Amino acid sequence: MQRIENCVGKGLTKVEKESEEYESIKNGFLKGMGFMGNATTIIAIHKNDVSFSLARQARWDSFNIFSKAVAIKSGGDANVRNAWYGGSLDDLLEIVSVGFSGCKSHDDHDESHGVGIPLFSVHSSIDSAMCTVADEHGVRHVLLCRVILGKMEAVGCGSKQSQPSSKQYDSDSVVHGALKPQSPYVLFPNLLARVSNDLKPAEMTMLLRSYRIYRQRKISRQVWINRVRLIVGDTLLHSVITKSNYDVHIL
């Protein structure tokens, strides 16, 4: 935490515990962690001080101006949302200081939805947490962002699209549930909840680590699936998927 504390007064402001703002962010994050919420400890929350420098104030002003422009274009609603981003502490400190500076790479085996910055729904903080990298003290960090979405365009799996396909759209998104899967499936957080009583702690750790590596795009989806099968076992995996056909959105 020392590096974070050193940034207080240099562009970051500590959100006081017991404050309404602190409780709102904390409760929202823990709820989005699903079954892992009870095992998650919030150490501290800091926020960007936009008045710290002229550059930060300019970015904030630009955000508001662009938000108004998108609202006018979209009939009055800029569709501004909160979203989670997970990474290393160095990544997050750089983003707070100078903003997002690039897109994630895309290789031939990547099955992500387009090329860009992976942001996760405010209701799915668990996905951003899976993309984090522990600092020297074993603490993980996520960033709550304010995002101007405007009119969103659905992007398919494996797409290399890096921007909206036409001026009709303002941002790209993954639309879950647009097509019904042709084979049984289960959301990963649900899988963890269902197998937690059957696997040893070391196996659960391996399962989480494999998912984190996959979300960091260091391995392909097929390699990750093979690792899941190896850790969980086909018998237990088949049982979980079969029983999840009608309630895969529990978490």
PyMOL commands that set and color helices and strands:
alter all, ss='L'
color gray80, all
select helices_A, chain A and resi 2-7+20-32+34-39+54-73+89-98+125-129+188-195+201-215+221-232+234-243
alter helices_A, ss='H'
color red, helices_A
select strands_A, chain A and resi 12-14+46-48+80-87+120-121+141-148+152-154+171-173
alter strands_A, ss='S'
color yellow, strands_A
deselect
rebuild
show_as cartoon
